[in-house]
Amino acid sequence: MTSVAIVVHSGFGHTAVVADHIAKGANTVPGVTATIYRADDLASPDAGPWAALAAADAIILGSPTYMGSASATLKQFMDASSKVWSVQGWKNKIAAGFTNSASWSGDKLSTLTQLAVFAAQHGMIWTGTGMMPGYNTKDASPENVNRIGSFLGLMTQANADESAETAPPSSDRRTAEVFGARVAEVAVRWSQKALQAA
């Protein structure tokens, strides 16, 4: 069984919805179990489901973009992982990231870059979206998958005045499911290669 851990902070519920759809997509891949963990529960290196992250084959990191950065809560988890970093406990795990903001840009790329650098410091293997842009031609539609056109990681957008019941929109939720399946497939492939090499 391949284990995918999704560590997420969600201030208003929108990013949590994205995490749910990523898990849904990952769980469609045979042999994969995806589990969501709240970054709030991992703020201390001495408490929380750290053992589950140690056992995971892939860790997907998710945060809203606040002021051009990951949220303070996710950053607290990242800082708390320094004990794991010091022994390279997550080295060679698959990593990926996602973020949501109210604006189409919202400087989300800086958050994904922050998450990718974090994964690199842990010696992890970063996985991008693997999707072509869905809304960059006159014949395309905002209903298409990957409407925002992100490659480094998953970007979603939720209007600030909409609840998590309706935002992000259905196209972003479908994109999250495709992204979750992609990361899960990469994790399966990577773990099979590791077993063959052992």
TORKOL-4160 file (C-alpha; in steps of 0.2 Angstrom, whole numbers, padded with zeros to 4 digits, m for minus):
198
<pt num="1" X="0000" Y="0000" Z="0000"/>
<pt num="2" X="0006" Y="0017" Z="m0005"/>
<pt num="3" X="0003" Y="0031" Z="0008"/>
<pt num="4" X="0000" Y="0049" Z="0003"/>
<pt num="5" X="m0001" Y="0062" Z="0017"/>
<pt num="6" X="m0009" Y="0079" Z="0014"/>
<pt num="7" X="m0004" Y="0092" Z="0027"/>
<pt num="8" X="m0015" Y="0107" Z="0025"/>
<pt num="9" X="m0019" Y="0123" Z="0034"/>
<pt num="10" X="m0036" Y="0132" Z="0029"/>
<pt num="11" X="m0041" Y="0149" Z="0037"/>
<pt num="12" X="m0058" Y="0150" Z="0029"/>
<pt num="13" X="m0062" Y="0132" Z="0023"/>
<pt num="14" X="m0057" Y="0135" Z="0005"/>
<pt num="15" X="m0040" Y="0127" Z="0005"/>
<pt num="16" X="m0048" Y="0112" Z="0015"/>
<pt num="17" X="m0060" Y="0109" Z="0001"/>
<pt num="18" X="m0046" Y="0108" Z="m0011"/>
<pt num="19" X="m0037" Y="0096" Z="0001"/>
<pt num="20" X="m0053" Y="0085" Z="0001"/>
<pt num="21" X="m0053" Y="0084" Z="m0018"/>
<pt num="22" X="m0034" Y="0080" Z="m0019"/>
<pt num="23" X="m0037" Y="0066" Z="m0007"/>
<pt num="24" X="m0052" Y="0060" Z="m0017"/>
<pt num="25" X="m0041" Y="0060" Z="m0033"/>
<pt num="26" X="m0027" Y="0051" Z="m0024"/>
<pt num="27" X="m0038" Y="0038" Z="m0018"/>
<pt num="28" X="m0044" Y="0033" Z="m0035"/>
<pt num="29" X="m0027" Y="0026" Z="m0039"/>
<pt num="30" X="m0026" Y="0007" Z="m0035"/>
<pt num="31" X="m0016" Y="0003" Z="m0019"/>
<pt num="32" X="m0016" Y="0021" Z="m0013"/>
<pt num="33" X="m0022" Y="0028" Z="0004"/>
<pt num="34" X="m0023" Y="0047" Z="0006"/>
<pt num="35" X="m0025" Y="0055" Z="0023"/>
<pt num="36" X="m0027" Y="0073" Z="0027"/>
<pt num="37" X="m0018" Y="0080" Z="0042"/>
<pt num="38" X="m0021" Y="0098" Z="0049"/>
<pt num="39" X="m0005" Y="0108" Z="0051"/>
<pt num="40" X="m0013" Y="0115" Z="0067"/>
<pt num="41" X="m0010" Y="0098" Z="0075"/>
<pt num="42" X="0008" Y="0098" Z="0069"/>
<pt num="43" X="0014" Y="0115" Z="0076"/>
<pt num="44" X="0025" Y="0106" Z="0089"/>
<pt num="45" X="0039" Y="0094" Z="0085"/>
<pt num="46" X="0034" Y="0084" Z="0100"/>
<pt num="47" X="0015" Y="0082" Z="0097"/>
<pt num="48" X="0004" Y="0077" Z="0083"/>
<pt num="49" X="0004" Y="0064" Z="0069"/>
<pt num="50" X="0023" Y="0065" Z="0065"/>
<pt num="51" X="0024" Y="0046" Z="0064"/>
<pt num="52" X="0011" Y="0045" Z="0050"/>
<pt num="53" X="0022" Y="0058" Z="0040"/>
<pt num="54" X="0037" Y="0047" Z="0043"/>
<pt num="55" X="0028" Y="0032" Z="0036"/>
<pt num="56" X="0021" Y="0041" Z="0021"/>
<pt num="57" X="0027" Y="0038" Z="0003"/>
<pt num="58" X="0022" Y="0056" Z="m0002"/>
<pt num="59" X="0018" Y="0072" Z="0007"/>
<pt num="60" X="0007" Y="0085" Z="m0001"/>
<pt num="61" X="0008" Y="0102" Z="0007"/>
<pt num="62" X="m0006" Y="0115" Z="0006"/>
<pt num="63" X="m0009" Y="0132" Z="0012"/>
<pt num="64" X="m0019" Y="0148" Z="0008"/>
<pt num="65" X="m0008" Y="0162" Z="0001"/>
<pt num="66" X="m0008" Y="0176" Z="0013"/>
<pt num="67" X="0002" Y="0192" Z="0009"/>
<pt num="68" X="0012" Y="0182" Z="m0004"/>
<pt num="69" X="0017" Y="0168" Z="0007"/>
<pt num="70" X="0011" Y="0152" Z="0015"/>
<pt num="71" X="0001" Y="0155" Z="0031"/>
<pt num="72" X="0009" Y="0157" Z="0048"/>
<pt num="73" X="0001" Y="0140" Z="0053"/>
<pt num="74" X="0009" Y="0130" Z="0039"/>
<pt num="75" X="0025" Y="0139" Z="0042"/>
<pt num="76" X="0024" Y="0134" Z="0060"/>
<pt num="77" X="0023" Y="0116" Z="0055"/>
<pt num="78" X="0037" Y="0119" Z="0042"/>
<pt num="79" X="0048" Y="0126" Z="0056"/>
<pt num="80" X="0043" Y="0112" Z="0068"/>
<pt num="81" X="0050" Y="0099" Z="0055"/>
<pt num="82" X="0068" Y="0104" Z="0059"/>
<pt num="83" X="0070" Y="0089" Z="0069"/>
<pt num="84" X="0066" Y="0078" Z="0054"/>
<pt num="85" X="0076" Y="0089" Z="0043"/>
<pt num="86" X="0092" Y="0087" Z="0054"/>
<pt num="87" X="0092" Y="0068" Z="0051"/>
<pt num="88" X="0084" Y="0069" Z="0033"/>
<pt num="89" X="0070" Y="0059" Z="0039"/>
<pt num="90" X="0059" Y="0063" Z="0023"/>
<pt num="91" X="0073" Y="0061" Z="0011"/>
<pt num="92" X="0067" Y="0053" Z="m0006"/>
<pt num="93" X="0049" Y="0055" Z="m0001"/>
<pt num="94" X="0038" Y="0062" Z="m0015"/>
<pt num="95" X="0032" Y="0080" Z="m0012"/>
<pt num="96" X="0020" Y="0092" Z="m0020"/>
<pt num="97" X="0011" Y="0108" Z="m0015"/>
<pt num="98" X="m0005" Y="0118" Z="m0017"/>
<pt num="99" X="m0012" Y="0134" Z="m0013"/>
<pt num="100" X="m0028" Y="0145" Z="m0014"/>
<pt num="101" X="m0031" Y="0163" Z="m0014"/>
<pt num="102" X="m0045" Y="0175" Z="m0018"/>
<pt num="103" X="m0036" Y="0183" Z="m0032"/>
<pt num="104" X="m0032" Y="0174" Z="m0048"/>
<pt num="105" X="m0014" Y="0178" Z="m0046"/>
<pt num="106" X="m0013" Y="0183" Z="m0027"/>
<pt num="107" X="0006" Y="0180" Z="m0029"/>
<pt num="108" X="0002" Y="0161" Z="m0027"/>
<pt num="109" X="0018" Y="0156" Z="m0036"/>
<pt num="110" X="0029" Y="0163" Z="m0021"/>
<pt num="111" X="0019" Y="0151" Z="m0009"/>
<pt num="112" X="0022" Y="0136" Z="m0021"/>
<pt num="113" X="0041" Y="0141" Z="m0022"/>
<pt num="114" X="0042" Y="0142" Z="m0004"/>
<pt num="115" X="0035" Y="0125" Z="m0002"/>
<pt num="116" X="0046" Y="0118" Z="m0016"/>
<pt num="117" X="0062" Y="0125" Z="m0007"/>
<pt num="118" X="0056" Y="0117" Z="0009"/>
<pt num="119" X="0054" Y="0100" Z="0001"/>
<pt num="120" X="0071" Y="0102" Z="m0007"/>
<pt num="121" X="0079" Y="0106" Z="0010"/>
<pt num="122" X="0071" Y="0089" Z="0016"/>
<pt num="123" X="0079" Y="0080" Z="0001"/>
<pt num="124" X="0062" Y="0076" Z="m0006"/>
<pt num="125" X="0057" Y="0073" Z="m0024"/>
<pt num="126" X="0045" Y="0087" Z="m0030"/>
<pt num="127" X="0031" Y="0084" Z="m0042"/>
<pt num="128" X="0022" Y="0097" Z="m0052"/>
<pt num="129" X="0005" Y="0097" Z="m0059"/>
<pt num="130" X="0009" Y="0088" Z="m0076"/>
<pt num="131" X="m0006" Y="0098" Z="m0084"/>
<pt num="132" X="m0006" Y="0109" Z="m0098"/>
<pt num="133" X="m0015" Y="0126" Z="m0096"/>
<pt num="134" X="m0034" Y="0125" Z="m0097"/>
<pt num="135" X="m0039" Y="0143" Z="m0101"/>
<pt num="136" X="m0026" Y="0152" Z="m0112"/>
<pt num="137" X="m0035" Y="0151" Z="m0129"/>
<pt num="138" X="m0050" Y="0160" Z="m0136"/>
<pt num="139" X="m0059" Y="0143" Z="m0137"/>
<pt num="140" X="m0055" Y="0138" Z="m0120"/>
<pt num="141" X="m0066" Y="0140" Z="m0104"/>
<pt num="142" X="m0064" Y="0144" Z="m0086"/>
<pt num="143" X="m0073" Y="0127" Z="m0084"/>
<pt num="144" X="m0058" Y="0118" Z="m0090"/>
<pt num="145" X="m0046" Y="0109" Z="m0079"/>
<pt num="146" X="m0030" Y="0119" Z="m0073"/>
<pt num="147" X="m0039" Y="0135" Z="m0078"/>
<pt num="148" X="m0026" Y="0145" Z="m0069"/>
<pt num="149" X="m0012" Y="0137" Z="m0079"/>
<pt num="150" X="0000" Y="0132" Z="m0065"/>
<pt num="151" X="0015" Y="0120" Z="m0067"/>
<pt num="152" X="0025" Y="0120" Z="m0051"/>
<pt num="153" X="0010" Y="0115" Z="m0040"/>
<pt num="154" X="m0009" Y="0116" Z="m0039"/>
<pt num="155" X="m0016" Y="0134" Z="m0039"/>
<pt num="156" X="m0035" Y="0137" Z="m0035"/>
<pt num="157" X="m0045" Y="0153" Z="m0033"/>
<pt num="158" X="m0060" Y="0156" Z="m0022"/>
<pt num="159" X="m0069" Y="0173" Z="m0021"/>
<pt num="160" X="m0067" Y="0181" Z="m0004"/>
<pt num="161" X="m0085" Y="0184" Z="m0002"/>
<pt num="162" X="m0090" Y="0166" Z="m0006"/>
<pt num="163" X="m0091" Y="0151" Z="0007"/>
<pt num="164" X="m0082" Y="0135" Z="0005"/>
<pt num="165" X="m0098" Y="0127" Z="0000"/>
<pt num="166" X="m0097" Y="0136" Z="m0018"/>
<pt num="167" X="m0079" Y="0141" Z="m0019"/>
<pt num="168" X="m0067" Y="0136" Z="m0026"/>
<pt num="169" X="m0077" Y="0132" Z="m0042"/>
<pt num="170" X="m0080" Y="0115" Z="m0049"/>
<pt num="171" X="m0066" Y="0117" Z="m0062"/>
<pt num="172" X="m0053" Y="0119" Z="m0048"/>
<pt num="173" X="m0060" Y="0105" Z="m0038"/>
<pt num="174" X="m0059" Y="0094" Z="m0053"/>
<pt num="175" X="m0041" Y="0100" Z="m0056"/>
<pt num="176" X="m0037" Y="0095" Z="m0038"/>
<pt num="177" X="m0043" Y="0078" Z="m0041"/>
<pt num="178" X="m0032" Y="0076" Z="m0056"/>
<pt num="179" X="m0018" Y="0083" Z="m0046"/>
<pt num="180" X="m0021" Y="0071" Z="m0032"/>
<pt num="181" X="m0021" Y="0056" Z="m0044"/>
<pt num="182" X="m0005" Y="0062" Z="m0052"/>
<pt num="183" X="0005" Y="0063" Z="m0036"/>
<pt num="184" X="m0002" Y="0046" Z="m0030"/>
<pt num="185" X="0003" Y="0038" Z="m0047"/>
<pt num="186" X="0021" Y="0046" Z="m0045"/>
<pt num="187" X="0022" Y="0040" Z="m0027"/>
<pt num="188" X="0017" Y="0022" Z="m0033"/>
<pt num="189" X="0029" Y="0022" Z="m0047"/>
<pt num="190" X="0043" Y="0029" Z="m0035"/>
<pt num="191" X="0040" Y="0016" Z="m0021"/>
<pt num="192" X="0039" Y="0002" Z="m0034"/>
<pt num="193" X="0056" Y="0007" Z="m0041"/>
<pt num="194" X="0063" Y="0008" Z="m0023"/>
<pt num="195" X="0057" Y="m0009" Z="m0019"/>
<pt num="196" X="0065" Y="m0016" Z="m0035"/>
<pt num="197" X="0082" Y="m0008" Z="m0030"/>
<pt num="198" X="0081" Y="m0015" Z="m0013"/>
